[in-house]
Amino acid sequence: MGLNILYQFDLNKGDDTNFPLPSTGNIELLHRQLQKTAADKINEARKERTMTAMEKTVKSSDFDDLTLLGGKTAKPVKQLETFPNHHRGREYLITMETEEFTTLCPLTGQPDFAKISIQYIPDQKILESKSLKLYLWSFRDKGVFHEHVSNEILDDIVSVLEPVFCKVKANFAVRGGISIKIETEYKKLSDSSDLE
């Protein structure tokens, strides 16, 4: 952003005015100092606006139930954490994906690899991503069928989030010449008329 600064010197006061005419070097120095001061004030104002906007969307109470975020947890944990949804009047879709999901075949113990995609429309809570990463890691040494683990992930997310909608897609890598893709979903019933 360029700053235009106008210097005005009153040189029309007559001969008795002892107003020294500034040298070109002094004008350039003064110009740089004024530009720096103006740029500092602009940056300060931007920072204040950013902090004010952040204070409106992030509240200190949002961190009350988060124990894994920011911690030094470096092991699998079967614990999902949430924070409050500040936009409950709006339906919006959140997608979380990983291509690093692993589990074990319950019969042979051989590793199974999958791309997992989780999509949900939040109600009161939002899923914290580090807890999801550590949660998915907890399946690495567990022997389980693909269909069961996909539904287990959905059930655990739904029990913690109570979302409006949730879908888990699991795309398992080819093993024995066959790939397996699972899609499982949940929809919250809005009222008793949905049961009819």
N, C-alpha and C positions, 0 to 999 in steps of 0.2 A: 504494500500500500504506500503510495507516494504522498508526501506531505508538502504542500505549498506554503511557504512562509514568506510573508511580506515584511521587509524591513523599511522603516520610515525614519529618516533623519531630517531634522528641521535645520536646513542650511540657509534659510531666508531671514535670519534674525539680524543681519547686518554685520559690520566689521568688528563691533565691540564684543561679539559673542565668542568666547573661547571654547568653542565646541570642536574638538579634534575630529578630523575626517578619518574614519577607521580604515585601516589597510585592508587589502584584499584577503590576506591571510587571517586577520582577525574576524572578518565577516564569515569566512568559511568555517572557522573554529566555532563561532557563535551559532552558525547554522547547524553544524553537527550536534552540538550540545542540545539545542532546541529540538532537533529531530529525535535524539535519544530520549529526552524527557517525554516528548509526545508519544513515542512508541511504548515507553514504559507504562504510561497512563492507559493507553489503549489495551495493552496486555493485561494490566491489572483489572480493568473493567470486564474484559472477556472472562478472566478467571472467576470473578465474582458472579457473572451471569451463569457460567457453567456450574459453579457450586450451588447456586440457587436452584437451577434446574435439577441437579442431582438430588438435592435435599427433598425435592417434591416427589421423586420417583423411588428413592432408596431411604428407608427409615431405619434407624438403629435397631428397632425391634425386629426387623427382618432377619437379623443374625441370631436371635435368641435360641432357636432350636437347631442351629447348625454346629455340629461338633467336629465334622470331618474337614470342612473347607478351611484352608489356611493352616491346618494341622500338619504334623509330620507323619501321618498315616501312610505307610508304604506296604500294606498287606491287604489281602482280600477281606472285605467286611460285608456281611449280608444285612446291611442296614441302609435304607433309603431315607434321605432327608429332604425336607421341603422348605419353601419360604412363601410368604403371602403373595397372592395375586392382587395387585392394585388396580386391575382393569376388569373387574368381574362383570361389568355391564356389557362387555364386548366378547363375542366368540372369536377366538383366534387359534390357529393350529400351530403347535410346537412339534418339531421333528428333531429327534436325536438319533444319531447313527454311529455304528462302529463296524469296522471290518476285521476286528481283532478278537471276536468272541470265540472262545474255545471251551469245549467240554469233552468228556470221555464217553466212548461207547460202553454201555452198561454190561455188555457181554464180553468183549475182547479187551477193553481198556485202552483201545487205540484212540488217538485224539480226533475230534471232529472240529471243523472250523466253519464259522458262519459269519455272514454279514447280518447284523441285527438293526432293524429300523423301528423306532418307537415314535408314534404320532399320537398326540392327544390335544384335546381342547380342555384347558384348565377350568376349574370352578373356583374354589377358594385358595388352592395351593398350586405351586409350581415345583417341579422336580429339580433338585440341585444336581448339577452334572458330575461333580467329583464323586458324590455318593453313588451315582449310577455307575460310574467307571469301576469303583471298588466293589460294588454289588455284582456287576457282571463278571468281574475277576473271580468272585467266589465260586463260580461254576467250573473253573479250570480243572480241578481235580475231582469233579463229581461225575459219576457214571449215571447217565440219564438218556432216555430216548428223546429225539428231537422234538417230537410232538408234545411231550410232557414239559420239557424245559421252556418251550415257547409259551405254553399256557401258564406255567408257574411264574414266568416273568410278568405276564399280563396281570395275573391275580395279585402279585405283590405290589405292582405299581398302582392298580385300582384300589387296593386296600389302604394305601398311604395317601394317595391323591384325591380319591373320590371325584374323578374328572367327569365332565359332561360326556366325553367320548375318548376311547383309547384303542389303538390298534398296534399290535406287535407283528412285524414281519421278520421271519427268520429264513435266510437263504443259505442252506448248508452246502458246503463244497462237495464235489463228487467223491464218493467213496464206494468202491465195488461197482463202479460203472453207473451209479444212480445218484442224482442230486435230489435233495428234498427241500421243498419250499413250503413254509407254513405261514398262514395269516390267521390271526385270532383277534377278535375285537370285543369291546364292551361299549354299551350305550346306556347312559343313565335314563331311567324313566322319569319324565317330567311331572306327570300326574297320573291319577287313576284311569283316565280315559285311554292311556297308552296300553292298558291291560285288556281292553275290550277287543 
